[in-house]
Amino acid sequence: MTPPLIPGLTAQEQAQLYEKLHVYNRGRASYKEAGAYLVVIPREGHPAYSLWIYSPLPERQHIFYLCELSADVNESLRTASTLCFYSQRRLLIVEYNAKRMQSNGDDLIPVGKYRGHFLHEILSIDPAYLGWIAYKFQPRIPKQERFVHIARIYYSAHTDSQRAKARRKPAGRFLGKEGEKLENLRLTVTHVRLEDNPYKTQVRGVTPFFYVRQVLSLTDAAGNRACLCVNARTASRHSCVLPATEHAYQPGETIEIASARVARTYWSGKTPCTRLNYVRLK
């Protein structure tokens, strides 16, 4: 099969790109046996490259859409090769083929909460539900049996991407060692959670008074994660409601910290996080 011409590249650039792709595919299974991931060249009305999956198993349609990539071929291949790196499937560049790539409706969900949506949409927002369709849903008619088969093809793509994520090195680092004093931190709030301080909540007569604290998730300029608690100085009459006299932090807000101590370090999944206390703002 002659590789297609890639728009915007010279003959030399194209030859170098296909050589890199050949090296990437070395040792992977034949597309006739295991299928392949396809990077589809832009076409009229679709200025970006797109990622598809080919399977030799279904009786009729064999190629299914996965997601959009980039308008740049090198960026598109980087993204696709990262997602598919730990798969045995090859990665190929192809032109769009309307006859073989247009959906005939077999990948349209006929039941459940996502009825009327395509499987590729659920792949990106609820892969667990896709797994349920692939291995738990009981087909009753031949058309549903084919639908389940296609769901398994999509779920295999999800499995490949998860395998790649599992092998990545943890991102970021701890801001310091436990007990260490840190100075001049500039952190950005990414998430705010309100909770009652159970040690200060009290009832005066029959009226409860809640001391609400803001649990802030933050990142620094390098993407390292941290968290800290900001306790309200005044009481609230309502649980998890911040008094109007207190400053309510918002995602995207920047916090300038003059000094803080590392209360502890811990892992959130594969991401290192640093809990701060004794925080003094600038």
Disulfide bonds with the S-S distance in Angstrom:
none
